[in-house]
């Protein structure tokens, strides 16, 4: 019996980091395994959408932790190691973030699964030989086409988990996802969104669904034509009801928008580890929607949302371009194939 652990450290409990683990678990195609999720946050209450039995192991919570190329210092190392021993884990997958001392102390097969990190930190990660801590690193490719060196030591480049999920359904809302775990740029984005909704209060037929995130202290109460929720267990239901999306430019959000051929306005957040700006710029250059870089005028968001809402042909064009990406994406190694290889 193989006992597989997935570790989420320093994730701030965001939907994006849960998506990394959720999508990777969904791709496991090996019989005779038990799956565990080790996290500081209570992801279990959002696990109904999983198609596999998973046991959740709660870790002591540290709070904000500084990271350098994904490496952080987790205070409760011994407690973590004891939980791993108690569950008799045989294979451990870290999701983006890791504690190098903790990884070195684990006497199991160890892997890192990550989206592409900012070029500066990518250089640091491989320059410091962090890849050698793991039996293998799985690094997702990105629609933003962040350039990689031709070969990265001990690393498998895997294609994003992308399926055509577009449904013929009644669409009558603009979906707004916050994310960011309470970071300063996420708070600025929240204020822009709140102001935009107020500006467009008299636009007939325009209504919003806001997913605020667990750590957003911006008040969305009493906003016109707006439904607000902190979290949704199955975001696919919201995508199926949406005309387009307004969001920061997180890796999983952008790829889910492509899966659903959903246009959108991307307002990239400032992240040390993740180059959201490049992802958002490429979104607009690929004609999938619009982007707003830091420094853009507040009124620009109002203009872009209004333009998309009023122009059905524009939305259809953006959607077709997403479908083109789905139909012509590279046929490379998938995370399903990579995990199967290391577990067999």
C-alpha positions as a printed Julia matrix, in Angstrom:
344×3 Matrix{Float64}:
   0.0    0.0     0.0
   1.35   3.4    -1.02
   0.41   6.28    1.25
   0.64   9.6    -0.56
   0.87  12.91    1.27
   0.28  16.37   -0.2
   1.69  19.28    1.79
   0.37  22.84    1.76
   2.59  25.2     3.77
   2.53  29.0     3.69
  -0.44  29.05    1.32
  -2.6   31.55    3.27
  -5.49  29.14    2.71
  -6.36  30.55   -0.71
  -8.5   28.89   -3.36
  -5.58  29.02   -5.78
  -3.32  26.91   -3.6
  -6.15  24.49   -2.89
  -6.65  24.21   -6.68
  -3.04  23.05   -7.07
  -3.6   20.15   -4.67
  -7.16  19.4    -5.78
  -6.26  19.2    -9.47
  -3.16  17.1    -8.82
  -5.13  14.64   -6.68
  -7.79  14.4    -9.38
  -5.11  13.25  -11.84
  -3.9   10.3    -9.75
  -4.62   7.17  -11.74
  -3.01   4.47   -9.62
  -4.79   1.76   -7.64
  -3.91   0.73   -4.09
  -3.11   4.18   -2.67
  -4.22   6.17    0.33
  -4.17   9.97    0.01
  -3.55  12.51    2.78
  -3.47  16.31    2.74
  -1.28  18.02    5.35
  -2.19  21.69    5.77
  -2.38  24.51    8.28
  -5.78  25.41    6.84
  -9.11  23.63    6.98
  -9.37  22.57    3.34
 -11.46  19.58    4.37
 -14.64  21.66    4.42
 -14.07  22.39    0.71
 -13.37  18.8    -0.28
 -16.82  17.73   -1.51
 -15.71  18.25   -5.11
 -12.92  15.66   -4.83
 -13.51  12.41   -6.69
 -11.3   10.39   -4.31
 -11.25   9.56   -0.62
  -8.81  11.87    1.15
  -7.84  12.15    4.82
  -6.97  15.65    6.0
  -4.24  16.16    8.61
  -4.25  19.54   10.35
  -0.85  21.13   10.95
  -0.05  23.78   13.57
  -0.57  27.18   11.98
   2.32  29.63   11.82
   0.74  32.52    9.93
   2.72  34.7     7.55
   6.04  33.16    6.56
   8.65  34.79    4.34
   9.66  32.63    1.41
  12.64  32.65   -0.92
  12.04  30.75   -4.17
   9.44  28.71   -2.29
  11.73  27.89    0.64
  10.4   28.89    4.05
  11.0   28.15    7.72
   8.17  26.1     9.23
   8.35  26.37   13.0
   6.69  23.07   13.93
   9.02  20.66   12.13
   8.97  17.88   14.72
   5.18  17.93   14.99
   4.99  17.65   11.21
   7.47  14.77   11.06
   5.58  12.88   13.78
   2.31  13.18   11.85
   4.05  11.83    8.76
   5.38   8.88   10.75
   1.95   8.25   12.3
   0.35   8.03    8.84
   3.24   5.91    7.5
   3.57   8.13    4.42
   5.63   6.63    1.6
   5.5    9.45   -0.99
   5.28  13.15   -0.14
   4.35  15.91   -2.62
   5.03  19.52   -1.62
   2.87  22.17   -3.28
   5.05  25.14   -4.35
   6.34  25.9    -0.85
   8.72  23.8     1.24
  11.09  23.96    4.2
  14.45  22.63    3.03
  15.41  21.35    6.51
  12.07  19.58    6.77
  12.46  18.0     3.34
  15.95  16.78    4.22
  14.58  15.18    7.41
  11.9   13.16    5.62
  12.81   9.52    5.04
  10.29   9.03    2.22
  10.12   9.68   -1.5
   9.83  13.45   -1.93
   8.5   15.56   -4.81
   7.74  19.19   -5.51
   4.77  20.25   -7.65
   4.72  23.91   -8.63
   3.56  26.46  -11.15
   6.37  28.55  -12.73
   7.86  31.02  -10.29
   9.3   34.43  -11.11
  12.5   34.25  -13.19
  14.66  35.73  -10.4
  13.58  33.04   -7.97
  13.71  30.31  -10.58
  17.39  31.18  -11.01
  17.87  31.15   -7.24
  16.02  27.84   -6.8
  18.28  26.0    -9.24
  21.37  27.99   -8.31
  20.99  26.84   -4.7
  20.32  23.26   -5.87
  16.93  23.07   -4.14
  15.86  20.66   -6.89
  18.28  18.1    -5.4
  16.24  17.99   -2.19
  13.55  16.11   -4.11
  13.39  12.85   -5.98
  11.77  14.87   -8.75
  10.34  18.33   -9.4
   7.16  18.66  -11.48
   6.88  22.14  -12.96
   3.71  23.16  -14.79
   3.99  25.02  -18.06
   2.18  28.35  -18.25
  -0.04  29.96  -20.86
   2.01  33.12  -20.3
   4.94  31.34  -21.93
   7.44  32.17  -19.21
  10.73  31.04  -20.78
  12.54  28.07  -19.31
  16.06  26.96  -19.91
  16.12  24.01  -22.29
  16.76  21.56  -19.48
  16.21  21.97  -15.77
  18.0   19.45  -13.58
  15.83  16.77  -11.95
  12.72  18.5   -13.32
   9.83  17.36  -15.46
   7.93  20.07  -17.31
   4.28  19.04  -17.33
   1.34  20.47  -19.2
  -1.41  22.31  -17.28
  -4.46  20.3   -16.26
  -6.77  21.6   -19.01
 -10.09  20.19  -20.16
 -12.79  21.78  -22.27
 -15.41  22.61  -19.62
 -17.52  25.12  -21.53
 -21.23  24.39  -21.22
 -24.22  25.77  -23.05
 -25.84  27.46  -20.09
 -27.68  30.6   -19.07
 -25.06  33.23  -18.3
 -26.1   36.41  -16.54
 -23.35  37.39  -14.1
 -19.86  38.85  -14.02
 -17.71  36.74  -11.69
 -15.14  38.53   -9.54
 -12.53  36.48   -7.67
 -10.3   38.18   -5.13
  -7.6   35.79   -3.91
  -4.3   37.02   -2.54
  -4.66  35.9     1.08
  -5.01  39.5     2.28
  -1.86  40.82    0.54
  -1.63  44.61   -0.03
  -2.13  44.38   -3.82
  -5.2   42.2    -3.27
  -6.63  44.88   -0.98
  -6.03  47.52   -3.66
  -7.78  45.3    -6.19
 -10.73  44.93   -3.82
 -11.09  48.71   -3.58
 -10.95  49.05   -7.38
 -13.67  46.42   -7.7
 -15.89  48.05   -5.1
 -15.57  51.42   -6.84
 -16.26  49.86  -10.25
 -19.45  48.17   -9.06
 -20.73  51.46   -7.62
 -19.95  53.28  -10.87
 -21.92  50.74  -12.89
 -24.91  50.53  -10.53
 -27.31  51.88  -13.17
 -26.22  49.56  -15.98
 -29.33  47.57  -16.82
 -28.96  43.77  -16.56
 -25.44  43.89  -15.1
 -24.99  41.88  -11.92
 -21.92  40.64  -10.08
 -20.92  37.61   -8.02
 -17.95  38.37   -5.75
 -15.85  35.61   -4.16
 -14.08  37.69   -1.54
 -11.68  35.12   -0.06
 -11.2   34.27    3.58
  -8.77  37.1     4.39
 -10.24  40.07    2.6
 -11.15  42.89    4.98
 -12.77  45.05    2.29
 -16.47  45.44    2.95
 -18.72  44.56    0.01
 -21.93  45.09    1.94
 -24.73  47.04    0.32
 -23.12  47.05   -3.12
 -25.8   47.26   -5.82
 -26.61  44.22   -7.97
 -23.99  42.15   -6.15
 -23.95  38.79   -4.39
 -20.97  38.2    -2.11
 -19.58  34.94   -0.73
 -16.29  34.2     1.03
 -15.63  30.88   -0.71
 -17.35  28.48   -3.09
 -16.76  24.76   -2.84
 -17.28  24.12   -6.55
 -16.27  27.16   -8.59
 -17.29  25.37  -11.8
 -20.91  26.18  -10.99
 -20.03  29.88  -10.96
 -18.07  29.67  -14.21
 -21.1   28.06  -15.86
 -23.22  31.1   -14.94
 -20.68  33.77  -15.91
 -20.36  35.99  -18.97
 -16.78  36.88  -18.07
 -14.42  37.18  -15.09
 -12.64  40.02  -13.32
  -9.68  38.75  -11.34
  -6.04  39.03  -10.46
  -3.85  36.82  -12.63
  -3.19  33.73  -10.53
  -1.97  30.63  -12.36
  -5.0   28.41  -11.69
  -7.62  31.12  -12.19
  -6.23  31.97  -15.62
  -6.06  28.35  -16.72
  -9.58  27.66  -15.44
 -10.81  30.64  -17.46
  -9.22  29.09  -20.55
 -10.85  25.73  -19.77
 -14.21  27.46  -19.7
 -13.45  29.82  -22.6
 -14.28  32.7   -20.3
 -13.0   36.13  -21.29
 -11.89  38.43  -18.53
 -10.17  41.52  -17.23
  -6.98  40.59  -15.38
  -5.59  42.99  -12.8
  -2.3   41.32  -11.8
  -1.42  41.31   -8.14
   2.06  42.02   -6.83
   3.58  38.68   -5.82
   7.2   37.98   -4.97
   7.14  34.4    -6.21
   4.66  34.59   -9.1
   4.9   36.83  -12.19
   1.25  37.77  -12.53
   2.12  40.83  -14.62
   3.63  38.74  -17.42
   0.69  36.34  -17.34
  -1.8   39.23  -17.6
   0.07  40.93  -20.44
   0.15  37.71  -22.44
  -3.57  37.26  -21.77
  -4.26  40.5   -23.61
  -1.66  39.88  -26.33
  -3.26  36.49  -27.05
  -6.58  38.34  -27.43
  -8.27  36.48  -24.58
  -9.47  39.63  -22.83
  -7.97  42.73  -21.22
  -5.32  43.41  -18.61
  -4.7   46.35  -16.3
  -1.13  46.76  -15.1
  -0.23  48.52  -11.83
  -0.56  52.25  -12.27
  -3.62  52.04  -14.49
  -6.29  54.62  -13.74
  -9.17  53.43  -11.58
 -11.7   54.4   -14.24
 -10.07  52.0   -16.71
 -11.62  49.0   -14.96
 -15.07  50.55  -15.32
 -14.46  51.14  -19.03
 -13.24  47.6   -19.73
 -16.05  45.89  -17.81
 -18.67  48.06  -19.48
 -17.16  47.43  -22.92
 -17.2   43.65  -22.44
 -20.72  43.61  -21.05
 -22.08  45.59  -23.99
 -20.27  43.72  -26.78
 -21.37  40.11  -27.23
 -19.32  39.71  -30.39
 -16.2   40.69  -28.48
 -16.93  38.06  -25.83
 -17.43  35.43  -28.53
 -14.12  36.35  -30.15
 -12.24  36.08  -26.85
 -13.93  32.72  -26.13
 -12.95  31.31  -29.53
  -9.32  32.28  -28.89
  -9.36  30.33  -25.61
 -10.8   27.33  -27.42
  -8.01  27.63  -29.98
  -5.44  27.37  -27.16
  -7.18  24.26  -25.83
  -7.27  22.62  -29.24
  -3.68  23.45  -30.18
  -1.83  23.15  -26.89
   1.39  21.21  -26.76
   1.12  17.45  -26.27
   3.68  17.05  -23.52
   3.97  15.04  -20.33
   0.95  15.36  -18.04
   0.98  15.37  -14.25
  -1.12  12.19  -14.41
   1.64  10.43  -16.34
   4.37  11.88  -14.12
   2.75  10.77  -10.87
   1.93   7.34  -12.26
   5.56   6.88  -13.25
   6.94   7.65   -9.78
   4.32   5.55   -7.97
   4.58   2.42  -10.08
